[in-house]
Amino acid sequence: MIKPIMKSEFFLRLPSEDAGPDDAATGQDLLDTLHEHERECVGLAANMIGVRKRIICVKDGNRTLLMYNPQILEQVNAYQTSEGCLSLI
């Protein structure tokens, strides 16, 4: 289901909880919402659709990755980038 983008900075600052098997519907909602906004963004986190769970989805070329409880394991190389957030525009 396509969800509205959360705009509350207070909510977006709250810590998220670990995701579990019962959070599959939230994962699907993220995918649906990302598809709706794919011209404007390349990724969404669950808190951006109002769910405080550690779930993200990102576009990587032609594929979309859905991750539950992702962790950064290592840094390979530094690179320059800029950030834009649908929640804060």
C-alpha positions as CSV (number, residue, x, y, z in Angstrom):
1,M,0.0,0.0,0.0
2,I,1.3,3.5,-0.9
3,K,1.8,5.4,2.4
4,P,2.1,9.2,2.9
5,I,5.6,10.6,3.5
6,M,6.1,11.4,7.2
7,K,7.1,15.1,7.7
8,S,7.3,15.3,11.5
9,E,11.0,16.1,12.4
10,F,10.2,15.0,16.0
11,F,9.0,11.6,14.8
12,L,11.9,11.2,12.3
13,R,14.4,11.7,15.2
14,L,13.0,8.9,17.3
15,P,15.0,5.7,17.4
16,S,13.7,2.7,15.4
17,E,13.2,-0.8,16.8
18,D,14.5,-4.0,15.2
19,A,12.3,-5.5,12.6
20,G,11.0,-9.0,12.7
21,P,8.9,-11.5,10.7
22,D,5.7,-9.6,11.5
23,D,7.0,-6.6,9.6
24,A,6.7,-8.0,6.1
25,A,3.7,-5.8,5.4
26,T,5.8,-2.7,6.2
27,G,8.4,-3.9,3.8
28,Q,5.8,-4.2,1.1
29,D,4.5,-0.8,1.9
30,L,8.0,0.7,1.6
31,L,8.4,-1.0,-1.8
32,D,5.0,0.3,-3.0
33,T,5.8,3.9,-1.7
34,L,9.3,3.9,-3.3
35,H,7.8,2.8,-6.6
36,E,5.3,5.7,-6.4
37,H,8.2,8.2,-5.7
38,E,10.9,6.7,-7.9
39,R,11.3,9.9,-9.9
40,E,12.0,11.8,-6.7
41,C,14.1,9.4,-4.6
42,V,16.2,6.2,-4.7
43,G,15.5,5.0,-1.2
44,L,13.2,5.1,1.8
45,A,13.3,4.1,5.5
46,A,10.3,2.8,7.4
47,N,10.2,5.9,9.6
48,M,9.6,7.9,6.5
49,I,6.2,6.2,6.2
50,G,5.5,6.5,9.9
51,V,6.8,3.1,11.1
52,R,9.6,3.1,13.7
53,K,11.3,-0.1,12.5
54,R,14.8,-0.8,11.1
55,I,13.7,-1.4,7.5
56,I,15.0,0.3,4.3
57,C,14.5,-0.1,0.6
58,V,16.8,1.3,-2.1
59,K,17.0,1.3,-5.9
60,D,20.2,-0.1,-7.2
61,G,20.1,0.3,-11.0
62,N,17.2,-1.9,-12.2
63,R,16.8,-3.8,-9.0
64,T,15.2,-2.8,-5.7
65,L,16.7,-4.0,-2.4
66,L,14.6,-4.4,0.7
67,M,16.7,-4.7,3.9
68,Y,15.6,-5.6,7.4
69,N,17.9,-4.5,10.3
70,P,20.7,-3.4,7.9
71,Q,24.2,-2.8,9.4
72,I,27.2,-1.0,7.9
73,L,30.0,-3.6,8.2
74,E,32.9,-1.7,6.7
75,Q,33.9,1.5,4.9
76,V,35.8,0.9,1.6
77,N,36.4,4.4,0.1
78,A,35.2,7.9,0.9
79,Y,33.1,9.6,-1.8
80,Q,31.3,12.9,-2.3
81,T,27.6,12.9,-2.4
82,S,24.6,15.1,-1.5
83,E,21.5,14.2,0.4
84,G,17.9,14.9,-0.3
85,C,15.1,13.7,1.9
86,L,11.4,13.5,0.9
87,S,10.4,14.0,4.5
88,L,12.3,17.3,4.8
89,I,11.3,19.0,1.6
